[in-house]
């Protein structure tokens, strides 16, 4: 809120400008995933703000950041694809995918050389 302005007047001014606020009371945690880190906000106070059709969120809470492991996750379907395409064993396919940092095309090509 703005200093010196009473909350009732502030709500009226926001209503005239077409701004609607909604508290999200049951939020437990907010996670923002970036390419190389995660920002985790525990015990958040979340407010959804709608201004002229544009929705934004205001979040206040206990913030922590965590680095994300750069290794790509390898799932069974990726391993199967490489196995079939390069005619190799499961272990060889998995090692090739790890070496190619999750790039299946590069993994297959390296096995065919």
Phi and psi restraints in degrees (value plus and minus 20) as a CYANA .aco file:
   2 UNK   PHI    -104.6   -64.6
   2 UNK   PSI     116.4   156.4
   3 UNK   PHI     -81.9   -41.9
   3 UNK   PSI     119.1   159.1
   4 UNK   PHI      62.9   102.9
   4 UNK   PSI     -24.3    15.7
   5 UNK   PHI    -127.8   -87.8
   5 UNK   PSI     110.9   150.9
   6 UNK   PHI     -94.0   -54.0
   6 UNK   PSI     127.2   167.2
   7 UNK   PHI     -77.3   -37.3
   7 UNK   PSI     -55.2   -15.2
   8 UNK   PHI     -85.8   -45.8
   8 UNK   PSI     -63.7   -23.7
   9 UNK   PHI     -85.1   -45.1
   9 UNK   PSI     -56.8   -16.8
  10 UNK   PHI     -83.9   -43.9
  10 UNK   PSI     -64.0   -24.0
  11 UNK   PHI     -81.7   -41.7
  11 UNK   PSI     -61.2   -21.2
  12 UNK   PHI     -84.4   -44.4
  12 UNK   PSI     -62.2   -22.2
  13 UNK   PHI     -84.0   -44.0
  13 UNK   PSI     -61.3   -21.3
  14 UNK   PHI     -84.9   -44.9
  14 UNK   PSI     -58.9   -18.9
  15 UNK   PHI     -83.9   -43.9
  15 UNK   PSI     -62.2   -22.2
  16 UNK   PHI     -82.6   -42.6
  16 UNK   PSI     -52.4   -12.4
  17 UNK   PHI    -105.5   -65.5
  17 UNK   PSI     -20.1    19.9
  18 UNK   PHI      59.2    99.2
  18 UNK   PSI       5.6    45.6
  19 UNK   PHI    -121.7   -81.7
  19 UNK   PSI     104.5   144.5
  20 UNK   PHI    -137.0   -97.0
  20 UNK   PSI     117.4   157.4
  21 UNK   PHI    -139.6   -99.6
  21 UNK   PSI     122.6   162.6
  22 UNK   PHI    -157.2  -117.2
  22 UNK   PSI     103.7   143.7
  23 UNK   PHI     -97.2   -57.2
  23 UNK   PSI     118.0   158.0
  24 UNK   PHI    -126.7   -86.7
  24 UNK   PSI      77.1   117.1
  25 UNK   PHI     -95.2   -55.2
  25 UNK   PSI     -47.5    -7.5
  26 UNK   PHI    -121.2   -81.2
  26 UNK   PSI      -0.6    39.4
  27 UNK   PHI     -89.1   -49.1
  27 UNK   PSI     111.0   151.0
  28 UNK   PHI    -124.1   -84.1
  28 UNK   PSI     -54.3   -14.3
  29 UNK   PHI    -181.3  -141.3
  29 UNK   PSI     125.2   165.2
  30 UNK   PHI    -141.2  -101.2
  30 UNK   PSI     109.4   149.4
  31 UNK   PHI    -140.8  -100.8
  31 UNK   PSI     104.9   144.9
  32 UNK   PHI    -129.7   -89.7
  32 UNK   PSI      96.0   136.0
  33 UNK   PHI    -117.8   -77.8
  33 UNK   PSI     103.2   143.2
  34 UNK   PHI    -132.5   -92.5
  34 UNK   PSI     156.2   196.2
  35 UNK   PHI     -81.9   -41.9
  35 UNK   PSI     -58.7   -18.7
  36 UNK   PHI    -140.7  -100.7
  36 UNK   PSI     -20.3    19.7
  37 UNK   PHI    -175.3  -135.3
  37 UNK   PSI     144.2   184.2
  38 UNK   PHI    -138.9   -98.9
  38 UNK   PSI     115.7   155.7
  39 UNK   PHI    -126.0   -86.0
  39 UNK   PSI     100.1   140.1
  40 UNK   PHI    -133.6   -93.6
  40 UNK   PSI     107.8   147.8
  41 UNK   PHI    -136.9   -96.9
  41 UNK   PSI      89.4   129.4
  42 UNK   PHI    -113.2   -73.2
  42 UNK   PSI     136.1   176.1
  43 UNK   PHI      30.4    70.4
  43 UNK   PSI      30.7    70.7
  44 UNK   PHI     -99.0   -59.0
  44 UNK   PSI     126.0   166.0
  45 UNK   PHI    -123.8   -83.8
  45 UNK   PSI      92.4   132.4
  46 UNK   PHI    -133.5   -93.5
  46 UNK   PSI     110.6   150.6
  47 UNK   PHI    -144.2  -104.2
  47 UNK   PSI     106.9   146.9
  48 UNK   PHI    -114.0   -74.0
  48 UNK   PSI     106.2   146.2
  49 UNK   PHI    -137.4   -97.4
  49 UNK   PSI     106.5   146.5
  50 UNK   PHI    -133.3   -93.3
  50 UNK   PSI      94.4   134.4
  51 UNK   PHI    -144.2  -104.2
  51 UNK   PSI      89.1   129.1
  52 UNK   PHI      33.3    73.3
  52 UNK   PSI      24.1    64.1
  53 UNK   PHI      64.7   104.7
  53 UNK   PSI     -28.9    11.1
  54 UNK   PHI    -114.9   -74.9
  54 UNK   PSI      99.0   139.0
  55 UNK   PHI    -116.2   -76.2
  55 UNK   PSI     111.9   151.9
  56 UNK   PHI    -152.5  -112.5
  56 UNK   PSI     145.0   185.0
  57 UNK   PHI    -145.6  -105.6
  57 UNK   PSI     116.8   156.8
  58 UNK   PHI    -128.2   -88.2
  58 UNK   PSI     107.1   147.1
  59 UNK   PHI    -149.0  -109.0
  59 UNK   PSI     109.7   149.7
  60 UNK   PHI    -148.2  -108.2
  60 UNK   PSI     113.7   153.7
  61 UNK   PHI     157.6   197.6
  61 UNK   PSI    -186.6  -146.6
  62 UNK   PHI    -106.0   -66.0
  62 UNK   PSI      92.9   132.9
  63 UNK   PHI    -120.2   -80.2
  63 UNK   PSI     116.1   156.1
  64 UNK   PHI    -160.4  -120.4
  64 UNK   PSI     132.1   172.1
  65 UNK   PHI    -140.6  -100.6
  65 UNK   PSI     123.3   163.3
  66 UNK   PHI    -153.0  -113.0
  66 UNK   PSI     113.8   153.8
  67 UNK   PHI     -90.4   -50.4
  67 UNK   PSI     124.8   164.8
  68 UNK   PHI    -119.0   -79.0
  68 UNK   PSI     115.3   155.3
  69 UNK   PHI     -81.3   -41.3
  69 UNK   PSI     107.0   147.0
  70 UNK   PHI     -91.2   -51.2
  70 UNK   PSI     -35.3     4.7
  71 UNK   PHI     -87.2   -47.2
  71 UNK   PSI     115.2   155.2
  72 UNK   PHI     -94.1   -54.1
  72 UNK   PSI     124.8   164.8
  73 UNK   PHI     -95.7   -55.7
  73 UNK   PSI     114.8   154.8
  74 UNK   PHI    -130.2   -90.2
  74 UNK   PSI      99.3   139.3
  75 UNK   PHI    -123.4   -83.4
  75 UNK   PSI     147.1   187.1
  76 UNK   PHI     -82.1   -42.1
  76 UNK   PSI     -54.2   -14.2
  77 UNK   PHI     -86.6   -46.6
  77 UNK   PSI     -59.1   -19.1
  78 UNK   PHI     -83.1   -43.1
  78 UNK   PSI     -63.2   -23.2
  79 UNK   PHI     -82.4   -42.4
  79 UNK   PSI     -63.9   -23.9
  80 UNK   PHI     -82.0   -42.0
  80 UNK   PSI     -61.9   -21.9
  81 UNK   PHI     -80.1   -40.1
  81 UNK   PSI     -66.4   -26.4
  82 UNK   PHI     -87.8   -47.8
  82 UNK   PSI     -60.5   -20.5
  83 UNK   PHI     -77.7   -37.7
  83 UNK   PSI     -68.8   -28.8
  84 UNK   PHI     -89.4   -49.4
  84 UNK   PSI     -60.3   -20.3
  85 UNK   PHI     -91.0   -51.0
  85 UNK   PSI     -55.5   -15.5
  86 UNK   PHI    -125.2   -85.2
  86 UNK   PSI     -21.9    18.1
  87 UNK   PHI      33.5    73.5
  87 UNK   PSI      35.9    75.9
  88 UNK   PHI    -148.9  -108.9
  88 UNK   PSI     151.8   191.8
  89 UNK   PHI     -94.8   -54.8
  89 UNK   PSI     147.9   187.9
  90 UNK   PHI     -80.7   -40.7
  90 UNK   PSI     -63.1   -23.1
  91 UNK   PHI     -84.2   -44.2
  91 UNK   PSI     -63.1   -23.1
  92 UNK   PHI     -84.2   -44.2
  92 UNK   PSI     -61.1   -21.1
  93 UNK   PHI     -83.3   -43.3
  93 UNK   PSI     -64.9   -24.9
  94 UNK   PHI     -82.7   -42.7
  94 UNK   PSI     -63.8   -23.8
  95 UNK   PHI     -82.8   -42.8
  95 UNK   PSI     -60.4   -20.4
  96 UNK   PHI     -85.6   -45.6
  96 UNK   PSI     -59.5   -19.5
  97 UNK   PHI     -86.0   -46.0
  97 UNK   PSI     -62.1   -22.1
  98 UNK   PHI     -81.6   -41.6
  98 UNK   PSI     -65.0   -25.0
  99 UNK   PHI     -83.2   -43.2
  99 UNK   PSI     -55.7   -15.7
 100 UNK   PHI    -106.4   -66.4
 100 UNK   PSI     -13.0    27.0
 101 UNK   PHI      33.4    73.4
 101 UNK   PSI      22.6    62.6
 102 UNK   PHI      69.7   109.7
 102 UNK   PSI     -25.0    15.0
 103 UNK   PHI    -101.6   -61.6
 103 UNK   PSI      84.6   124.6
 104 UNK   PHI     -84.6   -44.6
 104 UNK   PSI     -60.6   -20.6
 105 UNK   PHI     -80.4   -40.4
 105 UNK   PSI     -65.6   -25.6
 106 UNK   PHI     -85.4   -45.4
 106 UNK   PSI     -57.7   -17.7
 107 UNK   PHI     -83.1   -43.1
 107 UNK   PSI     -66.6   -26.6
 108 UNK   PHI     -83.2   -43.2
 108 UNK   PSI     -64.9   -24.9
 109 UNK   PHI     -82.3   -42.3
 109 UNK   PSI     -59.5   -19.5
 110 UNK   PHI     -86.4   -46.4
 110 UNK   PSI     -50.4   -10.4
 111 UNK   PHI     -98.3   -58.3
 111 UNK   PSI     -42.6    -2.6
 112 UNK   PHI    -109.5   -69.5
 112 UNK   PSI     -27.0    13.0
